[in-house]
Amino acid sequence: DSGVTQTPKHLITATGQRVTLRCSPRSGDLSVYWYQQSLDQGLQFLIHYYNGEERAKGNILERFSAQQFPDLHSELNLSSLELGDSALYFCASSAGTSGGGDEQYFGPGTRLTVT
Amino acid sequence: LAKTTQPISMDSYEGQEVNITCSHNNIATNDYITWYQQFPSQGPRFIIQGYKTKVTNEVASLFIPADRKSSTLSLPRVSLSDTAVYYCLVGYSGGGADGLTFGKGTHLIIQP
């Protein structure tokens, strides 16, 4: 158990809909990262927040947005969903201010299926 | 331009030592090298991190030559449960998105 929690575990929705994925970091960690993993794309970095502020952006679509709240939990919002958005979405946390030098702790993931 | 290059797949047998090499020709002075392991449908798990020379922990060793342009993850006496995808990352704390590029990793398959 990494100490990172993600809800829901599974999500099935239709194209065009909007969903919210939630992540609670390990106690004391200020950084939260979001990743998308689909079969053909590998693990793709989406966005990183540190103590409520956006720190780095990766391959995140404009239809996707995220935020980190004062209690440090984070939400990833996916809108106008397409079939290609079906994937595993992972959240990770770390104690530091990001970059490859931090040890990241990953949650169990949310499996999103868009039909 | 990708920061790291790894073999797409490797296979070995139980009880053997496995070495996975990662190339990172453009590594910066501040960058650390970190390896993760991922099982199907699970999040990646930290294995080991190093800056130079050799680092060893209870599960693996990491060898980094003096020029730091590559690194080798060494798994001693592998078992079937070591079948997983292994990722090499290069970056530093406080760095940006470049250091968070996992890529497709190396799919290691261990056979009996």
gemmi code that builds the backbone of each chain (N, CA, C; Angstrom):
import gemmi

chains = {
    "A": [
        ("ASP", (0.844, -1.189, 0.000), (0.000, 0.000, 0.000), (0.890, 1.254, 0.000)),
        ("SER", (0.745, 2.078, -1.052), (1.612, 3.249, -1.200), (1.187, 4.406, -0.317)),
        ("GLY", (-0.054, 4.383, 0.175), (-0.571, 5.502, 0.945), (-1.315, 6.512, 0.090)),
        ("VAL", (-1.296, 6.340, -1.221), (-2.022, 7.210, -2.143), (-3.357, 6.537, -2.475)),
        ("THR", (-4.446, 7.277, -2.328), (-5.753, 6.708, -2.631), (-6.375, 7.395, -3.837)),
        ("GLN", (-7.086, 6.605, -4.615), (-7.758, 7.125, -5.796), (-9.181, 6.582, -5.827)),
        ("THR", (-10.113, 7.467, -6.186), (-11.497, 7.039, -6.366), (-12.061, 7.686, -7.620)),
        ("PRO", (-12.981, 7.015, -8.317), (-13.381, 5.629, -8.083), (-12.344, 4.663, -8.658)),
        ("LYS", (-12.509, 3.411, -8.404), (-11.606, 2.399, -8.951), (-11.921, 2.133, -10.423)),
        ("HIS", (-13.204, 2.107, -10.723), (-13.660, 1.896, -12.097), (-14.718, 2.936, -12.433)),
        ("LEU", (-14.762, 3.317, -13.699), (-15.738, 4.296, -14.156), (-16.098, 3.954, -15.595)),
        ("ILE", (-17.390, 3.800, -15.841), (-17.868, 3.552, -17.194), (-18.834, 4.675, -17.546)),
        ("THR", (-18.582, 5.320, -18.671), (-19.429, 6.435, -19.064), (-19.519, 6.493, -20.587)),
        ("ALA", (-20.338, 7.409, -21.056), (-20.571, 7.490, -22.505), (-19.785, 8.641, -23.118)),
        ("THR", (-19.613, 8.576, -24.421), (-18.929, 9.661, -25.118), (-19.677, 10.968, -24.901)),
        ("GLY", (-18.919, 12.042, -24.804), (-19.487, 13.361, -24.597), (-19.709, 13.737, -23.153)),
        ("GLN", (-19.594, 12.791, -22.262), (-19.820, 13.052, -20.848), (-18.590, 13.659, -20.176)),
        ("ARG", (-18.785, 14.025, -18.906), (-17.704, 14.591, -18.096), (-17.582, 13.766, -16.822)),
        ("VAL", (-16.340, 13.523, -16.391), (-16.106, 12.772, -15.155), (-15.034, 13.470, -14.326)),
        ("THR", (-15.034, 13.154, -13.041), (-14.025, 13.688, -12.121), (-13.358, 12.534, -11.394)),
        ("LEU", (-12.038, 12.503, -11.460), (-11.249, 11.507, -10.743), (-10.604, 12.189, -9.540)),
        ("ARG", (-10.566, 11.464, -8.429), (-10.066, 12.058, -7.197), (-8.835, 11.325, -6.682)),
        ("CYS", (-7.943, 12.093, -6.086), (-6.693, 11.530, -5.567), (-6.370, 12.169, -4.228)),
        ("SER", (-6.012, 11.339, -3.253), (-5.497, 11.837, -1.985), (-4.046, 11.399, -1.844)),
        ("PRO", (-3.118, 12.334, -1.697), (-1.700, 11.973, -1.630), (-1.353, 11.334, -0.289)),
        ("ARG", (-0.143, 10.814, -0.201), (0.378, 10.301, 1.071), (0.424, 11.438, 2.073)),
        ("SER", (0.249, 11.112, 3.331), (0.307, 12.119, 4.364), (1.650, 12.859, 4.311)),
        ("GLY", (1.591, 14.171, 4.248), (2.808, 14.977, 4.237), (3.340, 15.316, 2.853)),
        ("ASP", (2.888, 14.607, 1.819), (3.378, 14.905, 0.465), (2.662, 16.133, -0.086)),
        ("LEU", (3.443, 17.032, -0.683), (2.873, 18.258, -1.218), (2.688, 18.199, -2.732)),
        ("SER", (3.367, 17.285, -3.381), (3.272, 17.160, -4.838), (2.302, 16.063, -5.231)),
        ("VAL", (1.487, 16.374, -6.253), (0.581, 15.389, -6.848), (0.784, 15.409, -8.358)),
        ("TYR", (0.888, 14.222, -8.932), (1.069, 14.057, -10.373), (-0.077, 13.218, -10.923)),
        ("TRP", (-0.455, 13.510, -12.152), (-1.451, 12.690, -12.849), (-0.827, 12.099, -14.113)),
        ("TYR", (-1.118, 10.811, -14.335), (-0.623, 10.102, -15.508), (-1.779, 9.356, -16.170)),
        ("GLN", (-1.651, 9.201, -17.481), (-2.601, 8.400, -18.242), (-1.849, 7.219, -18.842)),
        ("GLN", (-2.448, 6.037, -18.746), (-1.803, 4.868, -19.357), (-2.809, 4.120, -20.217)),
        ("SER", (-2.582, 4.140, -21.511), (-3.379, 3.340, -22.431), (-2.457, 2.313, -23.061)),
        ("LEU", (-3.069, 1.313, -23.689), (-2.298, 0.170, -24.174), (-1.231, 0.577, -25.181)),
        ("ASP", (-1.574, 1.508, -26.061), (-0.650, 1.830, -27.138), (0.270, 3.012, -26.843)),
        ("GLN", (0.036, 3.721, -25.745), (0.803, 4.939, -25.479), (1.727, 4.841, -24.284)),
        ("GLY", (1.675, 3.767, -23.548), (2.526, 3.707, -22.367), (2.040, 4.680, -21.305)),
        ("LEU", (2.915, 5.010, -20.379), (2.567, 5.870, -19.249), (2.891, 7.315, -19.625)),
        ("GLN", (1.844, 8.148, -19.739), (2.005, 9.523, -20.171), (1.779, 10.490, -19.006)),
        ("PHE", (2.739, 11.369, -18.775), (2.597, 12.387, -17.749), (1.603, 13.446, -18.212)),
        ("LEU", (0.659, 13.805, -17.350), (-0.343, 14.811, -17.701), (-0.047, 16.156, -17.052)),
        ("ILE", (0.021, 16.174, -15.709), (0.148, 17.450, -15.030), (0.650, 17.215, -13.607)),
        ("HIS", (1.298, 18.242, -13.059), (1.824, 18.165, -11.703), (1.434, 19.407, -10.912)),
        ("TYR", (1.028, 19.206, -9.665), (0.745, 20.291, -8.745), (1.621, 20.172, -7.516)),
        ("TYR", (2.055, 21.304, -7.022), (2.815, 21.341, -5.780), (2.158, 22.360, -4.865)),
        ("ASN", (1.665, 21.878, -3.749), (1.068, 22.734, -2.716), (0.032, 23.702, -3.308)),
        ("GLY", (-0.796, 23.183, -4.191), (-1.888, 23.962, -4.756), (-1.585, 24.674, -6.055)),
        ("GLU", (-0.320, 24.712, -6.436), (0.043, 25.432, -7.663), (0.459, 24.471, -8.765)),
        ("GLU", (0.070, 24.780, -9.985), (0.502, 23.980, -11.124), (1.996, 24.190, -11.348)),
        ("ARG", (2.736, 23.059, -11.482), (4.186, 23.163, -11.630), (4.701, 22.713, -12.994)),
        ("ALA", (4.035, 21.740, -13.584), (4.492, 21.246, -14.881), (3.325, 20.626, -15.619)),
        ("LYS", (3.362, 20.794, -16.939), (2.339, 20.201, -17.786), (2.981, 19.274, -18.788)),
        ("GLY", (2.331, 18.154, -19.010), (2.797, 17.215, -20.016), (1.818, 17.179, -21.165)),
        ("ASN", (1.480, 15.972, -21.580), (0.596, 15.808, -22.730), (-0.879, 15.855, -22.328)),
        ("ILE", (-1.285, 16.924, -21.692), (-2.662, 17.006, -21.225), (-3.511, 17.745, -22.253)),
        ("LEU", (-4.647, 17.142, -22.615), (-5.541, 17.731, -23.593), (-6.265, 18.934, -22.991)),
        ("GLU", (-6.732, 19.826, -23.866), (-7.468, 20.996, -23.382), (-8.792, 20.608, -22.742)),
        ("ARG", (-9.333, 19.452, -23.101), (-10.586, 18.951, -22.513), (-10.377, 18.460, -21.077)),
        ("PHE", (-9.124, 18.332, -20.679), (-8.805, 17.854, -19.337), (-8.330, 19.023, -18.486)),
        ("SER", (-8.682, 18.993, -17.219), (-8.174, 20.005, -16.293), (-7.983, 19.375, -14.933)),
        ("ALA", (-7.209, 20.011, -14.111), (-6.959, 19.474, -12.782), (-6.800, 20.606, -11.796)),
        ("GLN", (-6.903, 20.270, -10.538), (-6.607, 21.232, -9.490), (-6.214, 20.488, -8.228)),
        ("GLN", (-5.499, 21.206, -7.361), (-5.136, 20.676, -6.059), (-5.713, 21.616, -5.010)),
        ("PHE", (-6.415, 21.050, -4.076), (-7.137, 21.823, -3.078), (-6.270, 22.095, -1.847)),
        ("PRO", (-6.727, 23.033, -0.976), (-5.928, 23.363, 0.227), (-5.617, 22.148, 1.102)),
        ("ASP", (-6.493, 21.132, 1.097), (-6.169, 19.947, 1.913), (-5.242, 18.988, 1.152)),
        ("LEU", (-4.767, 19.403, 0.002), (-3.787, 18.731, -0.860), (-4.354, 17.601, -1.722)),
        ("HIS", (-5.639, 17.277, -1.571), (-6.164, 16.289, -2.495), (-6.299, 16.934, -3.865)),
        ("SER", (-6.379, 16.125, -4.882), (-6.423, 16.643, -6.245), (-7.555, 15.980, -7.021)),
        ("GLU", (-8.050, 16.702, -7.993), (-9.080, 16.168, -8.882), (-8.666, 16.394, -10.331)),
        ("LEU", (-8.927, 15.388, -11.143), (-8.679, 15.478, -12.587), (-10.040, 15.424, -13.260)),
        ("ASN", (-10.357, 16.469, -14.001), (-11.634, 16.563, -14.684), (-11.447, 16.281, -16.171)),
        ("LEU", (-12.239, 15.358, -16.679), (-12.167, 14.983, -18.088), (-13.525, 15.275, -18.708)),
        ("SER", (-13.561, 16.088, -19.740), (-14.839, 16.475, -20.328), (-14.892, 16.112, -21.810)),
        ("SER", (-16.095, 16.182, -22.365), (-16.326, 15.833, -23.779), (-15.608, 14.534, -24.129)),
        ("LEU", (-15.853, 13.529, -23.323), (-15.084, 12.293, -23.428), (-15.223, 11.625, -24.784)),
        ("GLU", (-14.118, 11.056, -25.227), (-14.047, 10.314, -26.481), (-13.625, 8.888, -26.185)),
        ("LEU", (-13.880, 7.997, -27.147), (-13.511, 6.594, -26.958), (-12.029, 6.460, -26.625)),
        ("GLY", (-11.209, 7.293, -27.229), (-9.767, 7.230, -27.028), (-9.304, 7.660, -25.653)),
        ("ASP", (-10.214, 8.186, -24.848), (-9.850, 8.576, -23.481), (-9.898, 7.385, -22.529)),
        ("SER", (-10.408, 6.267, -23.014), (-10.427, 5.060, -22.185), (-8.996, 4.676, -21.832)),
        ("ALA", (-8.738, 4.567, -20.542), (-7.362, 4.307, -20.093), (-7.372, 4.120, -18.582)),
        ("LEU", (-6.183, 3.776, -18.071), (-5.948, 3.796, -16.633), (-5.377, 5.164, -16.285)),
        ("TYR", (-5.910, 5.796, -15.278), (-5.406, 7.086, -14.835), (-4.799, 6.908, -13.446)),
        ("PHE", (-3.510, 7.232, -13.365), (-2.798, 7.105, -12.099), (-2.512, 8.473, -11.507)),
        ("CYS", (-2.578, 8.509, -10.204), (-2.138, 9.654, -9.442), (-0.917, 9.201, -8.649)),
        ("ALA", (0.034, 10.098, -8.493), (1.208, 9.814, -7.678), (1.476, 11.015, -6.790)),
        ("SER", (2.199, 10.797, -5.710), (2.584, 11.917, -4.867), (4.043, 11.792, -4.467)),
        ("SER", (4.626, 12.907, -4.088), (5.999, 12.903, -3.590), (6.142, 14.037, -2.590)),
        ("ALA", (7.220, 13.944, -1.816), (7.443, 14.952, -0.786), (8.081, 16.211, -1.356)),
        ("GLY", (8.799, 16.069, -2.470), (9.567, 17.182, -2.995), (8.802, 18.011, -3.991)),
        ("THR", (9.554, 18.862, -4.672), (8.957, 19.827, -5.591), (8.954, 19.361, -7.024)),
        ("SER", (9.102, 18.093, -7.237), (8.913, 17.499, -8.562), (10.176, 17.344, -9.366)),
        ("GLY", (9.965, 16.784, -10.514), (11.065, 16.452, -11.390), (11.420, 14.997, -11.195)),
        ("GLY", (12.268, 14.513, -12.035), (12.606, 13.099, -11.973), (13.369, 12.707, -10.736)),
        ("GLY", (13.844, 13.665, -9.959), (14.647, 13.324, -8.796), (13.840, 12.923, -7.583)),
        ("ASP", (12.535, 13.078, -7.621), (11.709, 12.713, -6.477), (11.253, 11.269, -6.578)),
        ("GLU", (11.164, 10.602, -5.435), (10.581, 9.270, -5.401), (9.071, 9.448, -5.380)),
        ("GLN", (8.405, 8.932, -6.398), (6.966, 9.061, -6.501), (6.286, 7.802, -5.990)),
        ("TYR", (5.184, 8.005, -5.296), (4.356, 6.919, -4.794), (3.040, 6.942, -5.579)),
        ("PHE", (2.745, 5.835, -6.231), (1.587, 5.766, -7.109), (0.381, 5.139, -6.421)),
        ("GLY", (-0.794, 5.666, -6.782), (-2.033, 5.074, -6.322), (-2.422, 3.873, -7.168)),
        ("PRO", (-3.531, 3.233, -6.833), (-3.953, 2.023, -7.543), (-4.565, 2.296, -8.908)),
        ("GLY", (-4.879, 3.553, -9.182), (-5.404, 3.911, -10.492), (-6.922, 3.894, -10.571)),
        ("THR", (-7.435, 4.631, -11.555), (-8.853, 4.604, -11.911), (-8.944, 4.131, -13.351)),
        ("ARG", (-9.703, 3.070, -13.558), (-9.879, 2.576, -14.928), (-11.123, 3.216, -15.522)),
        ("LEU", (-10.914, 4.033, -16.540), (-12.011, 4.718, -17.221), (-12.329, 4.015, -18.530)),
        ("THR", (-13.589, 3.689, -18.708), (-14.050, 3.098, -19.962), (-15.108, 4.018, -20.551)),
        ("VAL", (-14.860, 4.491, -21.755), (-15.808, 5.358, -22.456), (-16.470, 4.535, -23.560)),
        ("THR", (-17.802, 4.471, -23.534), (-18.519, 3.631, -24.512), (-19.312, 4.486, -25.493)),
    ],
    "B": [
        ("LEU", (12.714, 15.580, -27.801), (13.740, 14.531, -27.816), (13.701, 13.792, -26.478)),
        ("ALA", (13.544, 12.443, -26.542), (13.448, 11.655, -25.330), (14.737, 11.768, -24.530)),
        ("LYS", (14.601, 11.797, -23.214), (15.777, 11.886, -22.363), (16.429, 10.534, -22.165)),
        ("THR", (15.640, 9.456, -22.296), (16.186, 8.116, -22.051), (15.815, 7.154, -23.182)),
        ("THR", (16.655, 6.139, -23.348), (16.402, 5.070, -24.308), (16.642, 3.733, -23.627)),
        ("GLN", (15.661, 2.838, -23.715), (15.774, 1.514, -23.112), (15.367, 0.460, -24.141)),
        ("PRO", (15.833, -0.792, -23.954), (15.334, -1.854, -24.832), (13.841, -2.046, -24.588)),
        ("ILE", (13.122, -2.403, -25.632), (11.676, -2.581, -25.498), (11.344, -3.816, -24.688)),
        ("SER", (12.122, -4.882, -24.880), (11.853, -6.104, -24.134), (13.134, -6.900, -23.911)),
        ("MET", (13.070, -7.734, -22.876), (14.166, -8.645, -22.560), (13.559, -9.891, -21.958)),
        ("ASP", (14.243, -11.034, -22.108), (13.791, -12.190, -21.359), (14.976, -12.929, -20.751)),
        ("SER", (14.674, -13.644, -19.678), (15.703, -14.374, -18.961), (15.036, -15.540, -18.240)),
        ("TYR", (15.829, -16.221, -17.415), (15.332, -17.396, -16.709), (15.468, -17.214, -15.207)),
        ("GLU", (14.649, -17.936, -14.485), (14.719, -17.887, -13.027), (16.132, -18.171, -12.536)),
        ("GLY", (16.547, -17.436, -11.510), (17.854, -17.663, -10.910), (18.989, -16.909, -11.575)),
        ("GLN", (18.741, -16.323, -12.749), (19.777, -15.580, -13.455), (19.850, -14.142, -12.952)),
        ("GLU", (20.965, -13.482, -13.236), (21.086, -12.048, -12.995), (20.667, -11.341, -14.270)),
        ("VAL", (19.859, -10.306, -14.130), (19.388, -9.554, -15.294), (19.898, -8.128, -15.208)),
        ("ASN", (20.428, -7.649, -16.307), (20.908, -6.268, -16.387), (20.145, -5.515, -17.469)),
        ("ILE", (19.531, -4.415, -17.110), (18.795, -3.578, -18.061), (19.519, -2.240, -18.143)),
        ("THR", (19.918, -1.882, -19.346), (20.674, -0.644, -19.530), (19.799, 0.460, -20.100)),
        ("CYS", (19.996, 1.651, -19.607), (19.272, 2.837, -20.062), (20.300, 3.852, -20.539)),
        ("SER", (20.073, 4.415, -21.719), (20.951, 5.455, -22.247), (20.342, 6.826, -21.993)),
        ("HIS", (21.155, 7.731, -21.516), (20.707, 9.115, -21.271), (21.856, 10.050, -21.597)),
        ("ASN", (22.103, 10.204, -22.902), (23.265, 10.951, -23.378), (23.248, 12.418, -22.974)),
        ("ASN", (22.055, 12.988, -22.795), (21.961, 14.425, -22.495), (21.699, 14.696, -21.025)),
        ("ILE", (22.110, 13.803, -20.168), (21.862, 13.982, -18.737), (22.535, 15.258, -18.244)),
        ("ALA", (21.806, 15.996, -17.400), (22.319, 17.261, -16.881), (22.989, 17.043, -15.526)),
        ("THR", (23.778, 18.026, -15.136), (24.559, 17.913, -13.895), (23.674, 17.642, -12.683)),
        ("ASN", (22.507, 18.255, -12.656), (21.627, 18.103, -11.498), (20.785, 16.832, -11.514)),
        ("ASP", (20.759, 16.142, -12.642), (19.842, 15.009, -12.809), (20.222, 13.785, -11.984)),
        ("TYR", (19.209, 13.147, -11.411), (19.335, 11.842, -10.802), (18.735, 10.805, -11.751)),
        ("ILE", (19.081, 9.546, -11.529), (18.566, 8.441, -12.334), (17.720, 7.572, -11.422)),
        ("THR", (16.475, 7.355, -11.824), (15.530, 6.618, -10.992), (14.888, 5.501, -11.801)),
        ("TRP", (14.748, 4.350, -11.198), (14.108, 3.198, -11.848), (12.828, 2.817, -11.108)),
        ("TYR", (11.802, 2.490, -11.912), (10.525, 2.033, -11.386), (10.177, 0.687, -12.008)),
        ("GLN", (9.348, -0.064, -11.283), (8.843, -1.363, -11.736), (7.318, -1.273, -11.790)),
        ("GLN", (6.721, -1.812, -12.839), (5.271, -1.805, -12.925), (4.739, -3.162, -13.324)),
        ("PHE", (3.776, -3.662, -12.518), (3.037, -4.878, -12.854), (1.744, -4.480, -13.565)),
        ("PRO", (1.155, -5.393, -14.342), (-0.080, -5.061, -15.081), (-1.167, -4.521, -14.171)),
        ("SER", (-1.787, -3.436, -14.602), (-2.914, -2.801, -13.920), (-2.567, -2.260, -12.534)),
        ("GLN", (-1.287, -2.072, -12.244), (-0.853, -1.455, -10.995), (-0.020, -0.222, -11.301)),
        ("GLY", (0.055, 0.688, -10.337), (0.913, 1.840, -10.516), (2.374, 1.457, -10.397)),
        ("PRO", (3.265, 2.200, -11.039), (4.695, 1.925, -10.912), (5.161, 2.015, -9.459)),
        ("ARG", (6.223, 1.268, -9.170), (6.771, 1.236, -7.817), (8.251, 1.569, -7.897)),
        ("PHE", (8.686, 2.470, -7.038), (10.090, 2.876, -6.988), (10.982, 1.689, -6.662)),
        ("ILE", (12.087, 1.544, -7.433), (13.050, 0.478, -7.143), (14.316, 1.052, -6.536)),
        ("ILE", (14.934, 2.003, -7.241), (16.243, 2.473, -6.820), (16.545, 3.797, -7.503)),
        ("GLN", (17.407, 4.581, -6.864), (17.810, 5.874, -7.434), (19.296, 6.086, -7.174)),
        ("GLY", (19.950, 6.745, -8.145), (21.371, 7.034, -7.942), (21.807, 8.269, -8.694)),
        ("TYR", (23.004, 8.761, -8.339), (23.566, 9.916, -9.028), (24.849, 9.510, -9.767)),
        ("LYS", (25.726, 8.782, -9.088), (26.932, 8.296, -9.739), (27.425, 7.024, -9.057)),
        ("THR", (28.341, 6.358, -9.662), (28.971, 5.100, -9.221), (27.928, 4.013, -9.025)),
        ("LYS", (27.881, 3.434, -7.818), (27.014, 2.265, -7.609), (26.143, 2.471, -6.381)),
        ("VAL", (24.892, 2.073, -6.539), (23.952, 2.098, -5.425), (23.348, 0.707, -5.301)),
        ("THR", (23.206, 0.223, -4.091), (22.607, -1.098, -3.884), (21.573, -1.010, -2.776)),
        ("ASN", (20.443, -1.683, -2.992), (19.485, -1.844, -1.903), (19.072, -3.310, -1.837)),
        ("GLU", (18.011, -3.605, -1.136), (17.656, -5.000, -0.887), (17.111, -5.707, -2.124)),
        ("VAL", (16.749, -4.970, -3.168), (16.160, -5.616, -4.342), (16.993, -5.472, -5.607)),
        ("ALA", (17.863, -4.469, -5.689), (18.566, -4.223, -6.946), (19.846, -3.437, -6.712)),
        ("SER", (20.639, -3.386, -7.775), (21.810, -2.510, -7.797), (21.713, -1.609, -9.019)),
        ("LEU", (22.297, -0.438, -8.907), (22.308, 0.511, -10.011), (23.750, 0.925, -10.250)),
        ("PHE", (24.208, 0.690, -11.470), (25.570, 1.026, -11.845), (25.548, 2.231, -12.782)),
        ("ILE", (26.349, 3.237, -12.443), (26.400, 4.461, -13.244), (27.863, 4.761, -13.535)),
        ("PRO", (28.264, 4.757, -14.822), (29.669, 5.038, -15.142), (29.992, 6.509, -14.900)),
        ("ALA", (31.273, 6.817, -14.969), (31.739, 8.163, -14.633), (31.111, 9.244, -15.523)),
        ("ASP", (30.880, 8.951, -16.806), (30.313, 9.981, -17.680), (28.796, 10.118, -17.518)),
        ("ARG", (28.187, 9.207, -16.803), (26.754, 9.218, -16.472), (25.845, 9.204, -17.691)),
        ("LYS", (26.337, 8.828, -18.840), (25.515, 8.822, -20.047), (24.668, 7.560, -20.178)),
        ("SER", (24.846, 6.646, -19.259), (24.017, 5.448, -19.239), (23.945, 4.959, -17.802)),
        ("SER", (23.038, 4.027, -17.569), (22.970, 3.386, -16.252), (22.455, 1.969, -16.460)),
        ("THR", (22.800, 1.088, -15.527), (22.379, -0.301, -15.635), (21.719, -0.742, -14.342)),
        ("LEU", (20.489, -1.184, -14.472), (19.765, -1.768, -13.342), (20.082, -3.250, -13.305)),
        ("SER", (20.542, -3.738, -12.184), (20.890, -5.147, -12.058), (19.970, -5.814, -11.046)),
        ("LEU", (19.299, -6.865, -11.497), (18.405, -7.637, -10.638), (19.051, -9.001, -10.404)),
        ("PRO", (19.466, -9.286, -9.169), (20.149, -10.557, -8.910), (19.156, -11.712, -8.768)),
        ("ARG", (19.474, -12.850, -9.313), (18.686, -14.073, -9.104), (17.184, -13.824, -9.281)),
        ("VAL", (16.792, -13.501, -10.476), (15.397, -13.159, -10.729), (14.485, -14.363, -10.549)),
        ("SER", (13.215, -14.055, -10.250), (12.184, -15.088, -10.157), (11.048, -14.707, -11.098)),
        ("LEU", (10.071, -15.606, -11.220), (8.942, -15.351, -12.118), (8.227, -14.053, -11.756)),
        ("SER", (8.223, -13.708, -10.485), (7.524, -12.512, -10.017), (8.226, -11.215, -10.417)),
        ("ASP", (9.399, -11.313, -10.986), (10.103, -10.122, -11.482), (9.662, -9.755, -12.893)),
        ("THR", (8.807, -10.575, -13.486), (8.240, -10.239, -14.796), (7.403, -8.978, -14.651)),
        ("ALA", (7.812, -7.922, -15.352), (7.187, -6.611, -15.184), (7.781, -5.666, -16.229)),
        ("VAL", (7.290, -4.431, -16.231), (7.876, -3.386, -17.063), (8.747, -2.510, -16.170)),
        ("TYR", (9.949, -2.202, -16.637), (10.904, -1.409, -15.874), (11.158, -0.095, -16.612)),
        ("TYR", (11.047, 1.001, -15.871), (11.208, 2.329, -16.444), (12.434, 3.025, -15.848)),
        ("CYS", (13.136, 3.738, -16.694), (14.274, 4.554, -16.285), (13.891, 6.020, -16.462)),
        ("LEU", (14.053, 6.820, -15.423), (13.763, 8.248, -15.497), (15.017, 9.039, -15.144)),
        ("VAL", (15.142, 10.202, -15.767), (16.267, 11.087, -15.482), (15.723, 12.478, -15.208)),
        ("GLY", (16.061, 13.035, -14.082), (15.584, 14.369, -13.745), (16.051, 14.773, -12.364)),
        ("TYR", (15.633, 15.960, -11.946), (16.036, 16.443, -10.629), (14.834, 17.060, -9.925)),
        ("SER", (14.912, 17.046, -8.610), (13.834, 17.607, -7.811), (13.731, 19.105, -8.069)),
        ("GLY", (12.564, 19.544, -8.473), (12.394, 20.940, -8.862), (12.420, 21.132, -10.362)),
        ("GLY", (12.731, 20.066, -11.068), (12.749, 20.134, -12.519), (11.357, 20.034, -13.106)),
        ("GLY", (11.228, 20.119, -14.387), (9.935, 20.170, -15.041), (9.477, 18.841, -15.603)),
        ("ALA", (8.672, 18.933, -16.639), (8.007, 17.756, -17.185), (8.974, 16.759, -17.808)),
        ("ASP", (10.114, 17.219, -18.294), (11.063, 16.312, -18.938), (11.440, 15.147, -18.032)),
        ("GLY", (11.609, 15.432, -16.757), (12.035, 14.399, -15.819), (10.922, 13.453, -15.417)),
        ("LEU", (9.736, 13.656, -15.974), (8.592, 12.823, -15.637), (8.170, 11.983, -16.828)),
        ("THR", (9.052, 11.834, -17.787), (8.758, 11.038, -18.983), (9.104, 9.588, -18.727)),
        ("PHE", (8.087, 8.746, -18.587), (8.309, 7.324, -18.337), (8.575, 6.558, -19.618)),
        ("GLY", (8.071, 7.001, -20.716), (8.243, 6.257, -21.956), (7.528, 4.919, -21.888)),
        ("LYS", (7.981, 3.981, -22.693), (7.318, 2.673, -22.753), (8.051, 1.622, -21.925)),
        ("GLY", (9.221, 1.943, -21.422), (9.908, 1.032, -20.524), (10.430, -0.215, -21.197)),
        ("THR", (10.985, -1.106, -20.369), (11.503, -2.401, -20.823), (10.632, -3.491, -20.233)),
        ("HIS", (10.029, -4.290, -21.105), (9.200, -5.394, -20.649), (10.090, -6.601, -20.404)),
        ("LEU", (10.292, -6.946, -19.142), (11.132, -8.077, -18.761), (10.263, -9.305, -18.535)),
        ("ILE", (10.598, -10.377, -19.220), (9.856, -11.631, -19.069), (10.804, -12.679, -18.511)),
        ("ILE", (10.432, -13.256, -17.368), (11.236, -14.295, -16.734), (10.541, -15.635, -16.948)),
        ("GLN", (11.312, -16.586, -17.454), (10.768, -17.918, -17.721), (11.311, -18.931, -16.719)),
        ("PRO", (10.564, -20.017, -16.486), (11.022, -21.038, -15.526), (12.287, -21.738, -16.010)),
    ],
}
model = gemmi.Model(1)
for chain_id, residues in chains.items():
    chain = gemmi.Chain(chain_id)
    for i, (resn, *xyz) in enumerate(residues, 1):
        res = gemmi.Residue()
        res.name, res.seqid = resn, gemmi.SeqId(i, " ")
        for name, pos in zip(("N", "CA", "C"), xyz):
            atom = gemmi.Atom()
            atom.name, atom.element = name, gemmi.Element(name[0])
            atom.pos, atom.b_iso = gemmi.Position(*pos), 0.0
            res.add_atom(atom)
        chain.add_residue(res)
    model.add_chain(chain)
structure = gemmi.Structure()
structure.add_model(model)
structure.setup_entities()
